[in-house]
Amino acid sequence: MTHLVKSLLNRNLLALVVLAAALAPQALWAGDNKCPLGNATLRGTYMSHGSGTIVGVGPVVAVGLIMYDGKGNLVNPFTLSVNGTISSNTAIGTYTVNSDCTGTVTQSGGDFNFVVAADGSQVFWIEIDPSTVISGSAQRLGHADSD
């Protein structure tokens, strides 16, 4: 009988250790404020590139600049190729940087989700509009305090 009790206690202890190990990283991450500057994380001029597909239309590629003001506003002049048709455009929009370094952009022509490096030097983004499969990245040109 005592062998059975010890076996059950060991199993329960092992299950508790496994559960604690599984939950610990999430608990640590949840309390970590990776981007405490919020929108000020993104400030300055960034070079941006993206590519993908517009469903039912064809391939799309874009290259340009994004100027973030550190207060949630952006201007995005870019050159776009949609299924081989080239155009130049400028989108104006707003952005939000969350404390976990994720964020959103709403601008003329599209809505995006992104992840930004804690120092604001690089952004990885994906368009979230229906019928688009487009993603890309942006990298700050120079230092934020010199823009």
N, C-alpha and C positions, 0 to 999 in steps of 0.2 A: 504493500500500500504506500509506503513512504517513497518508493522508487517512482510510482505513478504521480504522486504529488510533486516531487522534485522535477519530473519531466514536464509536467504542465506549467510549473513556475518558470522553468527555463525557457519554454516556448513563449510564454507571455512576456517575459523579460526581453527575449530576442525580438518579438514583434514590436514592443515598445521602443527599443533601440532603433530598429529599422524605420519606424514611423517618425521618430524624432530626427533621424538623419535626413529623411526625405523632406521634412517640413522646414528644417533649419535654414537652407539656402533661400527659400521663399520669404521667410520671416526677415532674414537679413536684408534681402533685396528691397522688401516693402518699406523698411525704415531708412533706406539710403536715398538721400536727396542728390542725385547725380548732376542735375542742372539747376542749381539754386538761383541762377540769374533769370530764369524764365525766358521771356522774349529777348532779353538783352544777350542771351547766348549767341544769337544770330545777329551780327552787326558787321556791315562792310559789304564788299563786292566779292561775289563768288562766280567762278566759271562753272557752267552746268552742261551736262550731256545726258540725253535720254533716248531710248529707242524701244520699239515694240510693234504692236499691231493694233489697228482699229478694225474690229470685227466687221466683215462685209465690205471694207474699203481697201485695206492692204497695209503694207509696212509703213512705219513712221519713224523718223529720226529728227532730233532737235539738238541744237547747240546754241549757247548764249550766255548771258550774264544774269545774275540775280543780285539786286541791291536791297539788302535788309537794313532797316533803320534802327533796329534794337528795341523798337516800341510796338512791333506787330504789323508793320506795313512793309510792302515790297513792290519793286518794279522789276519786270523780267523781260528785257528785249532779247529776242531769239530768232534764229533762222530755222525753218521747218521744212522737211520734205515728207509729203504724204503721198505714198504710192508714186513717187517720182515728180510730183508737182511741188516746186519750191516757192516759199513765201517768207517774208520777214514780218514779224509781229512784235507787239509789246503788250504784255499782260500786266495788270495792276491788281494787287490783292492784299490780303491780310494773312497773318500766320499766328499760331500759338505754340509755344514750347512748354511742355509739361515738365514737372520736376524729375520725372524718370527719363528725360531726354527724348521722348516721343513727341510728335506734334502733328498739326494739321495746317494745310494751306487751302484757302479759298481764293481763287483768282479768276479773272475773266478767261474763260476757255477751259477750266478744269478744277477739280478738287483732288487733293493729294494727302496722303499720310507720309510721315517721315520719321527717321531716327537721326539725331544729331550727336556728334562727338561732344563730350562734356566741355571741351575747350572751344567748341563752336567751329572748329577747323574744317569739318567735313559733314556732309549730309547724304543719306541714302533715302530715296523717295520712290513712291509708287502712286500712279494715278488710280483713283478709286471710282471713277465714273463708269456707268454701264457701257459695255461693248468696247472697252479699252483694255489692252494688255501692255502697259507702258511703265517702265521703271528707269531709274537712272541715279546719278549722283551729282553732287556739287562740292567744290573745294574752294575755300577762301583764298583770294589773291592777296598776299601780304598779310600783315597783322591787323586785327580789328581796330586797334588804336591809331593806325596810320591811314585808315580810309576816311 
